[in-house]
Amino acid sequence: MKSFHLFLALGLSAAVVGQAVATEAIVKKARCVACHAVDKKLVGPAYKDVAAKYRGDAEALTRLAAKVRNGGSGVWGEIPMPPHPADKLNDADLKSAVEWVLSRE
């Protein structure tokens, strides 16, 4: 039984790590990293700053997904974020990417 629990724990850990790597790959493929980094401001805010700003906001996922999809400006400065249309970033990948950004600490 002990080996089963270890196997299950390792499997779940691998799945979580795999998901994180896959989601980071989505962020890179969508070219978000051209303007954003995890821990420092580039053209746009650091992912950790975005996560901190929206921590506790039940609507953050919906609000940020719309902002990524449609683009926007004014929240983090005057430089606009370009839109990311569905033909370049599908809805499932968009949701995963925003969830990943919101989970940065």
C-alpha positions as CSV (number, residue, x, y, z in Angstrom):
1,M,0.0,0.0,0.0
2,K,2.9,2.4,0.8
3,S,4.3,1.9,-2.7
4,F,0.9,2.7,-4.2
5,H,0.7,6.0,-2.3
6,L,4.2,6.9,-3.4
7,F,3.4,6.0,-7.0
8,L,0.2,8.1,-6.7
9,A,2.1,11.1,-5.2
10,L,4.8,10.9,-7.8
11,G,2.2,10.7,-10.6
12,L,0.3,13.7,-9.3
13,S,3.5,15.7,-8.8
14,A,4.6,14.8,-12.4
15,A,1.1,15.9,-13.6
16,V,1.4,19.2,-11.8
17,V,4.9,19.9,-13.0
18,G,3.9,18.8,-16.5
19,Q,0.9,21.2,-16.5
20,A,3.2,24.1,-15.3
21,V,5.7,23.4,-18.0
22,A,2.9,23.1,-20.6
23,T,1.3,26.3,-19.5
24,E,4.6,28.1,-19.5
25,A,5.1,26.8,-23.0
26,I,1.7,28.3,-23.9
27,V,2.8,31.7,-22.5
28,K,6.0,31.5,-24.5
29,K,4.3,30.4,-27.7
30,A,1.8,33.3,-27.4
31,R,4.8,35.6,-27.2
32,C,3.7,37.0,-23.9
33,V,7.3,36.9,-22.8
34,A,8.2,39.6,-25.3
35,C,6.6,42.1,-22.9
36,H,6.3,40.3,-19.6
37,A,8.5,38.3,-17.2
38,V,7.7,36.5,-14.0
39,D,9.5,38.7,-11.5
40,K,10.3,42.0,-13.2
41,K,8.6,44.7,-15.3
42,L,9.6,44.7,-18.9
43,V,7.2,46.6,-21.3
44,G,4.3,45.3,-19.3
45,P,4.0,44.3,-15.6
46,A,5.6,41.3,-14.1
47,Y,3.4,38.3,-13.8
48,K,3.9,38.3,-10.0
49,D,2.6,41.9,-9.9
50,V,-0.4,41.0,-11.9
51,A,-1.1,38.0,-9.5
52,A,-0.7,40.3,-6.5
53,K,-3.0,43.0,-7.9
54,Y,-5.8,40.5,-8.6
55,R,-5.4,38.2,-5.6
56,G,-8.8,37.6,-4.1
57,D,-10.7,39.0,-7.1
58,A,-13.2,36.4,-8.1
59,E,-13.6,37.9,-11.5
60,A,-9.9,38.1,-12.3
61,L,-9.7,35.2,-14.6
62,T,-12.6,36.5,-16.7
63,R,-11.4,40.1,-16.7
64,L,-7.8,39.3,-17.6
65,A,-8.8,36.7,-20.2
66,A,-10.9,39.5,-21.9
67,K,-8.0,41.9,-21.6
68,V,-5.6,39.4,-23.2
69,R,-8.1,38.6,-26.0
70,N,-9.0,42.2,-26.8
71,G,-5.9,44.1,-25.7
72,G,-6.0,47.2,-23.6
73,S,-4.1,50.0,-21.9
74,G,-4.3,52.3,-18.9
75,V,-4.2,49.8,-16.0
76,W,-0.4,49.4,-16.0
77,G,0.6,52.5,-17.9
78,E,0.0,54.0,-21.3
79,I,1.7,51.4,-23.5
80,P,-1.1,49.3,-24.9
81,M,-1.2,45.5,-24.8
82,P,-2.1,44.2,-28.3
83,P,-5.0,41.8,-28.7
84,H,-4.4,38.0,-28.9
85,P,-7.0,36.8,-31.4
86,A,-8.4,33.2,-31.2
87,D,-6.6,32.1,-34.4
88,K,-3.3,32.8,-32.5
89,L,-4.4,31.7,-29.0
90,N,-7.4,29.4,-28.5
91,D,-9.8,29.8,-25.6
92,A,-8.4,26.8,-23.7
93,D,-4.8,28.0,-23.9
94,L,-5.9,31.6,-23.1
95,K,-7.6,30.4,-19.9
96,S,-4.6,28.2,-18.9
97,A,-2.2,31.0,-19.5
98,V,-4.1,33.5,-17.4
99,E,-4.5,30.9,-14.6
100,W,-0.8,30.4,-14.7
101,V,-0.1,34.1,-14.5
102,L,-2.5,34.4,-11.6
103,S,-0.7,31.6,-9.8
104,R,2.7,33.4,-9.8
105,E,3.9,34.6,-6.5
